Amino acid sequence: MVKVGITGGIGSGKTTVCKEWEKLGAVVVYADDLAKSLMVEDQRLASQIRDVFGDAAYRDDGNLNRRFLAEEAFSKGRVHELNKLVHPAVTKKVRELMDRAEAQGAEMFVEEAALLLKNGRPDIFDFIVIVTADKERRVEWVSQRDQTGPQEIIARMKNQQSFEELMPLCDFVLENNSTLAALKQKAADLYRKMLKLQNTGID
């Protein structure tokens, strides 16, 4: 089974790439979605979050108070505190899901995560892919997708790593500065290339 990590800034198009890979047979784990799930379902993690951010981090029904956490993390500069709690739980769960996918005979397992390279290149992946796009395009896409103002999006971008600096840690760079169709084609081509490289060891 080919093990792939994919990353990129907000609005870069990495989720679009992953959706194409899913159509081709990959098992994809979206770290952000997984984190949100674990923050509710993992009682140990939930307790840690309450200890650090207070009971206001959760609603009365036990679900996340996402608006409160977003305000605390992004507006008050506490992203690192939240990531320090959530990241280890996500990493552990990803490894479990990876083992399960391999046991079930999947040909490719993918983790999509903005923080994939936060602590260097993870040793569990065969290939690391980064998706890039011009800042102006990313702001426009996210603004349309999330109905969010440009200034808020730019503030979120500033909290992310410089993905240009992370390129030396990656095996492949997918540039997303053309059409959606072009990106989907690049994704399909790279999917087949990674399978070929893993199975034959030749380009």
C-alpha positions in Angstrom: 0.0 0.0 0.0 1.3 3.4 -1.0 1.2 5.9 2.0 0.9 9.5 1.0 0.8 12.8 3.0 -0.6 15.8 1.3 -0.5 19.4 2.5 -1.0 23.0 1.4 -2.3 26.3 2.6 -5.9 27.2 3.1 -7.7 27.4 -0.3 -4.8 25.8 -2.2 -7.0 22.9 -3.6 -5.6 20.0 -1.6 -9.1 18.7 -0.8 -10.0 18.7 -4.4 -7.0 16.6 -5.2 -7.9 14.2 -2.4 -11.5 13.8 -3.7 -10.1 12.8 -7.1 -7.8 10.3 -5.4 -10.8 8.8 -3.5 -12.6 8.3 -6.9 -9.5 6.3 -8.1 -9.5 4.1 -5.0 -7.5 5.8 -2.3 -8.5 5.8 1.4 -8.3 9.4 2.5 -8.3 10.8 6.0 -8.9 14.5 6.4 -7.0 15.5 9.5 -9.1 18.6 10.2 -12.4 16.6 10.1 -10.8 13.9 12.2 -9.6 16.4 14.8 -13.1 17.9 15.1 -14.5 14.4 15.7 -11.8 13.4 18.2 -12.3 16.7 20.1 -15.8 15.4 20.9 -15.5 11.7 21.0 -12.1 11.3 22.7 -12.9 12.0 26.3 -9.3 12.4 27.4 -8.7 15.0 24.7 -12.0 16.8 25.5 -10.9 16.9 29.2 -7.6 18.4 28.2 -9.2 21.1 26.1 -11.6 22.0 28.9 -8.6 22.3 31.3 -6.8 24.7 28.9 -9.6 26.7 27.3 -12.4 26.4 29.9 -15.8 24.8 29.8 -17.0 27.4 27.2 -15.1 25.3 24.6 -18.1 22.9 24.6 -21.8 23.5 24.4 -24.3 22.0 26.9 -25.0 19.1 24.5 -21.3 18.1 24.5 -20.6 19.4 21.0 -17.7 21.8 20.2 -18.3 25.5 20.6 -16.5 26.1 17.3 -17.0 29.9 17.3 -15.5 30.2 20.8 -12.5 28.0 20.0 -11.9 29.8 16.7 -11.9 33.1 18.5 -9.5 31.8 21.2 -7.2 30.1 18.7 -7.0 32.6 15.8 -7.9 35.9 17.2 -6.1 35.5 20.6 -3.0 33.8 19.2 -3.6 30.4 20.9 -3.4 28.2 17.9 -0.2 26.5 19.2 -1.9 25.6 22.5 -4.8 23.9 20.7 -2.6 22.1 18.2 -0.4 20.8 21.0 -3.4 19.0 22.5 -5.1 17.8 19.3 -2.1 16.8 17.1 -0.9 13.8 19.1 -4.5 12.4 19.3 -4.9 12.8 15.5 -1.5 11.2 14.8 -2.4 8.2 16.9 -5.7 7.7 15.2 -4.2 8.2 11.7 -1.8 5.3 12.3 -4.7 3.1 13.4 -6.7 4.0 10.3 -3.6 3.4 8.1 -3.1 -0.1 9.5 -6.8 -0.9 9.0 -6.7 0.3 5.4 -3.6 -1.8 4.7 -5.3 -4.9 6.3 -8.3 -4.3 4.0 -6.1 -4.3 0.9 -6.3 -0.6 0.0 -3.8 0.4 -2.7 -3.2 3.9 -1.4 -3.7 5.7 2.0 -3.7 9.4 2.1 -3.6 11.9 5.0 -4.6 15.4 4.1 -3.3 17.9 6.7 -2.3 21.5 6.8 0.1 20.7 9.7 1.6 17.6 8.1 5.1 19.0 8.1 4.8 21.0 11.3 7.6 18.9 13.0 9.5 17.9 9.9 8.8 15.1 7.4 6.8 12.2 9.0 8.5 8.9 8.5 5.3 6.9 7.9 4.8 8.2 4.4 6.2 7.0 1.1 5.5 10.3 -0.6 4.7 13.9 0.5 2.7 16.1 -1.9 2.2 19.9 -1.5 -0.5 21.8 -3.4 0.2 25.5 -4.1 -1.8 28.4 -5.5 -1.4 32.1 -5.8 -2.5 34.0 -2.6 -5.1 36.0 -4.5 -6.7 32.9 -5.9 -6.8 31.3 -2.5 -8.4 34.3 -0.8 -11.0 34.4 -3.6 -11.8 30.7 -3.4 -12.1 30.6 0.4 -14.2 33.7 0.5 -16.7 32.2 -1.9 -16.6 28.8 -0.2 -16.9 30.0 3.4 -18.7 33.3 2.9 -15.8 34.9 4.8 -14.2 38.3 4.4 -10.8 38.6 2.8 -9.2 40.1 6.0 -10.2 37.1 8.1 -8.9 34.7 5.5 -5.6 36.5 5.3 -5.3 36.4 9.1 -5.8 32.7 9.0 -3.1 32.4 6.3 -0.7 34.2 8.6 -1.2 31.6 11.2 -0.1 28.8 8.8 3.4 27.8 7.9 5.2 29.1 4.9 4.6 26.3 2.5 7.2 27.6 0.1 9.8 26.9 2.7 8.4 23.4 3.2 8.9 22.3 -0.5 12.3 20.7 0.1 10.5 18.2 2.4 8.1 17.2 -0.4 8.4 14.8 -3.3 5.8 16.4 -5.6 4.4 19.9 -6.0 1.0 20.4 -7.6 0.5 23.9 -8.9 -3.1 25.0 -8.9 -3.1 28.2 -10.8 -5.2 27.1 -13.8 -8.7 25.5 -14.1 -10.4 23.0 -11.9 -10.3 20.5 -14.7 -6.5 21.0 -15.0 -6.1 20.3 -11.3 -8.2 17.2 -11.4 -6.1 15.9 -14.3 -2.8 16.6 -12.5 -4.2 14.8 -9.5 -5.1 11.7 -11.6 -1.7 11.7 -13.3 0.1 11.9 -10.0 -2.0 9.2 -8.5 -0.9 6.8 -11.2 2.7 8.0 -11.0 3.0 7.3 -7.3 1.5 3.8 -7.7 4.0 3.1 -10.5 6.9 4.4 -8.5 6.0 2.3 -5.5 5.4 -0.8 -7.4 8.3 -0.7 -9.9 10.7 1.8 -8.4 11.1 3.5 -11.8 9.7 6.8 -13.1 
